[in-house]
Amino acid sequence: MAQIYINNNASIDIYETDGLYAEVLLFDTCQTIGPAYDMAALNRTVFDFIQDFISSVNINESQKLQVSALQDGLVNCQLEESDYFESF
């Protein structure tokens, strides 16, 4: 459905099976989040997960930049999704 890929250490794969899910890969951690029944709710949950992750794990500046780029991609994905639905 949507994929935000920064590199092999930071990516989000959003897919739909029985609801919306996100598989978040952050360095050595892979977390599946969901189900959610709308993209905005899923994005908020993923964004909160990323915030919790960076506040609880000691990461270097390069990793912080990767996580920041991933969050920016998530926000852009949400904006594109809302623009898509508003056009109908």
C-alpha positions as YAML, in Angstrom:
chain: A
units: angstrom
residues:
- id: 1
  name: MET
  ca: [0.00, 0.00, 0.00]
- id: 2
  name: ALA
  ca: [2.78, 2.43, 0.95]
- id: 3
  name: GLN
  ca: [6.45, 2.11, 1.74]
- id: 4
  name: ILE
  ca: [8.79, 4.67, 3.24]
- id: 5
  name: TYR
  ca: [12.35, 3.52, 2.76]
- id: 6
  name: ILE
  ca: [15.35, 5.44, 4.00]
- id: 7
  name: ASN
  ca: [17.87, 2.58, 3.97]
- id: 8
  name: ASN
  ca: [18.26, -0.99, 5.26]
- id: 9
  name: ASN
  ca: [18.13, 0.33, 8.83]
- id: 10
  name: ALA
  ca: [15.07, 2.58, 8.68]
- id: 11
  name: SER
  ca: [11.85, 1.87, 6.81]
- id: 12
  name: ILE
  ca: [8.09, 1.64, 7.19]
- id: 13
  name: ASP
  ca: [5.92, -0.70, 5.17]
- id: 14
  name: ILE
  ca: [2.19, 0.04, 5.40]
- id: 15
  name: TYR
  ca: [-0.13, -2.69, 4.20]
- id: 16
  name: GLU
  ca: [-3.74, -3.77, 4.47]
- id: 17
  name: THR
  ca: [-4.97, -7.24, 5.31]
- id: 18
  name: ASP
  ca: [-7.76, -7.14, 7.89]
- id: 19
  name: GLY
  ca: [-7.21, -3.50, 8.73]
- id: 20
  name: LEU
  ca: [-4.14, -1.33, 8.20]
- id: 21
  name: TYR
  ca: [-0.78, -2.39, 9.56]
- id: 22
  name: ALA
  ca: [2.69, -0.88, 9.58]
- id: 23
  name: GLU
  ca: [5.91, -2.80, 9.85]
- id: 24
  name: VAL
  ca: [8.50, -0.42, 11.26]
- id: 25
  name: LEU
  ca: [12.18, -1.27, 10.94]
- id: 26
  name: LEU
  ca: [14.49, 0.85, 13.07]
- id: 27
  name: PHE
  ca: [18.05, -0.43, 13.16]
- id: 28
  name: ASP
  ca: [17.88, -3.81, 14.95]
- id: 29
  name: THR
  ca: [14.21, -3.51, 15.88]
- id: 30
  name: CYS
  ca: [11.25, -4.60, 13.79]
- id: 31
  name: GLN
  ca: [7.79, -3.80, 15.12]
- id: 32
  name: THR
  ca: [4.38, -4.52, 13.60]
- id: 33
  name: ILE
  ca: [1.75, -1.95, 14.51]
- id: 34
  name: GLY
  ca: [-1.95, -2.39, 13.91]
- id: 35
  name: PRO
  ca: [-4.65, -3.04, 13.12]
- id: 36
  name: ALA
  ca: [-6.00, 0.43, 12.52]
- id: 37
  name: TYR
  ca: [-9.01, 1.25, 10.42]
- id: 38
  name: ASP
  ca: [-7.92, 4.58, 9.00]
- id: 39
  name: MET
  ca: [-4.58, 5.88, 7.82]
- id: 40
  name: ALA
  ca: [-4.53, 8.88, 10.17]
- id: 41
  name: ALA
  ca: [-4.86, 6.66, 13.25]
- id: 42
  name: LEU
  ca: [-2.16, 4.30, 12.02]
- id: 43
  name: ASN
  ca: [0.20, 7.17, 11.23]
- id: 44
  name: ARG
  ca: [-0.31, 8.69, 14.69]
- id: 45
  name: THR
  ca: [0.45, 5.35, 16.33]
- id: 46
  name: VAL
  ca: [3.56, 4.82, 14.20]
- id: 47
  name: PHE
  ca: [4.74, 8.38, 14.83]
- id: 48
  name: ASP
  ca: [4.27, 7.89, 18.60]
- id: 49
  name: PHE
  ca: [6.15, 4.58, 18.43]
- id: 50
  name: ILE
  ca: [9.08, 6.27, 16.68]
- id: 51
  name: GLN
  ca: [9.10, 9.09, 19.26]
- id: 52
  name: ASP
  ca: [9.13, 6.55, 22.11]
- id: 53
  name: PHE
  ca: [11.88, 4.59, 20.38]
- id: 54
  name: ILE
  ca: [14.22, 7.55, 19.96]
- id: 55
  name: SER
  ca: [13.62, 8.72, 23.54]
- id: 56
  name: SER
  ca: [14.37, 5.29, 25.02]
- id: 57
  name: VAL
  ca: [17.31, 4.20, 22.87]
- id: 58
  name: ASN
  ca: [20.72, 5.84, 22.70]
- id: 59
  name: ILE
  ca: [21.27, 6.64, 19.02]
- id: 60
  name: ASN
  ca: [23.98, 8.66, 17.32]
- id: 61
  name: GLU
  ca: [23.51, 11.75, 15.15]
- id: 62
  name: SER
  ca: [23.51, 9.81, 11.89]
- id: 63
  name: GLN
  ca: [20.77, 7.53, 13.21]
- id: 64
  name: LYS
  ca: [18.78, 10.54, 14.44]
- id: 65
  name: LEU
  ca: [18.89, 11.96, 10.91]
- id: 66
  name: GLN
  ca: [17.62, 8.64, 9.50]
- id: 67
  name: VAL
  ca: [14.76, 8.55, 12.02]
- id: 68
  name: SER
  ca: [13.92, 12.19, 11.28]
- id: 69
  name: ALA
  ca: [13.79, 11.43, 7.55]
- id: 70
  name: LEU
  ca: [11.54, 8.46, 8.27]
- id: 71
  name: GLN
  ca: [9.16, 10.65, 10.29]
- id: 72
  name: ASP
  ca: [9.12, 13.24, 7.51]
- id: 73
  name: GLY
  ca: [8.24, 10.49, 5.04]
- id: 74
  name: LEU
  ca: [5.40, 9.35, 7.30]
- id: 75
  name: VAL
  ca: [4.01, 12.90, 7.47]
- id: 76
  name: ASN
  ca: [4.27, 13.26, 3.69]
- id: 77
  name: CYS
  ca: [2.54, 9.89, 3.24]
- id: 78
  name: GLN
  ca: [-0.34, 11.12, 5.42]
- id: 79
  name: LEU
  ca: [-0.59, 14.37, 3.45]
- id: 80
  name: GLU
  ca: [-0.64, 12.51, 0.13]
- id: 81
  name: GLU
  ca: [-3.30, 10.12, 1.45]
- id: 82
  name: SER
  ca: [-5.54, 12.99, 2.64]
- id: 83
  name: ASP
  ca: [-5.08, 14.87, -0.67]
- id: 84
  name: TYR
  ca: [-6.04, 11.69, -2.53]
- id: 85
  name: PHE
  ca: [-9.27, 11.26, -0.57]
- id: 86
  name: GLU
  ca: [-10.15, 14.96, -0.73]
- id: 87
  name: SER
  ca: [-10.04, 14.88, -4.51]
- id: 88
  name: PHE
  ca: [-13.04, 12.53, -4.69]
...
